[in-house]
Amino acid sequence: MRPERRERRSFPRPPLWLNLLLLIIAAAAFAYGRYERKAIDRRMASLFKPAHSSSAAELDRIREELSQLDLDRAQLDHQLEARLQYAQSLTSEEFYIAIDTAKRKLYLRLGGDVVREADAVFGEAKTIKSPGGKTWTFVPVKGAFTVAGKDSDYRWTVPAWVYAMRNETAPAERPSIENGLGKYVIVLQDNYIIHSPPPEGSPIAGTAKPGSIMVPEADLAAIWPRITNKTRVYIF
């Protein structure tokens, strides 16, 4: 005689309404996933279709300019990344600065809208050599940056390169000039700046700092409250 086996317990079968609810949830999740996927595809496709709006026109211009640049691979990657970030800013709700070197204009923009437009003067590229053999190289910057700081009502100690630029020997104690680079100074990376015109007493009065960008004082004063250490700057 075989011992009688104990009957195995099984979990109760879920009711029909629960099965239907799970199917409905799964179908809804699948449909939402397809909707999101199509939305992403539409946004990506906008980067490659002809311009039909101001933002798309900017993208077309970016592609055209990139195709004409004579750059090596690293420079091209840097420029492309900067321009893609700029294109994304066109649809944002953040204030940012865009500087067009071809049009010689500075724009304060909120998304795709221009809030303030100003003329810009670009400091020329220079390599300055002192009598002692020290050199300073200033190359106009392009790309995407974040504001490193800003100064107003400050004192500027005249740097040694200013004397070297004038074929002079820098004194042991260099003078300090109030607002020597201009009343308003926006600092980018590597001491490149956006500045208002230097005062008459400055050794660079009437000119932009080499490699940097000069904008009328009234225009920088107007956008000054909007500039923070999170403000993005795009220079093309």
TAFENHU-V882981 format. One record per backbone hydrogen bond with DSSP energy under -1.0 kcal/mol. CO is the residue of the C=O (numbers start at 1). NH is the residue of the N-H. If there is no record, write none. Layout:
CO&NH, CO&NH
//
This chain:
15&19, 16&20, 17&21, 18&22, 19&23, 20&24, 21&25, 22&26, 23&27, 24&28, 25&29, 26&30, 27&31, 28&32, 29&33, 30&34, 31&35, 32&36, 33&37, 34&38, 35&39, 36&40, 37&41, 38&42, 39&43, 40&44, 41&45, 42&46, 44&47, 45&48, 53&57, 54&58, 55&59, 56&60, 57&61, 58&62, 59&63, 60&64, 61&65, 62&66, 63&67, 72&76, 73&77, 74&78, 75&79, 76&80, 77&81, 78&82, 79&83, 80&84, 81&85, 82&86, 83&87, 84&88, 85&89, 86&90, 88&91, 89&92, 94&111, 96&109, 97&234, 98&107, 99&236, 100&104, 100&105, 104&120, 105&100, 106&118, 107&98, 108&115, 108&116, 109&96, 110&113, 113&110, 116&108, 118&106, 121&214, 126&138, 128&136, 130&133, 134&130, 136&128, 138&126, 143&235, 145&233, 149&187, 151&185, 154&179, 156&177, 159&162, 160&164, 161&165, 163&168, 164&167, 175&158, 177&156, 177&180, 179&182, 184&196, 185&151, 186&194, 187&148, 187&149, 189&192, 192&188, 193&213, 194&186, 195&215, 199&202, 202&205, 204&207, 209&212, 212&123, 213&195, 214&121, 216&220, 217&221, 218&222, 219&223, 220&224, 223&226, 224&227, 228&231, 231&147, 232&97, 233&145, 234&99, 235&143
//
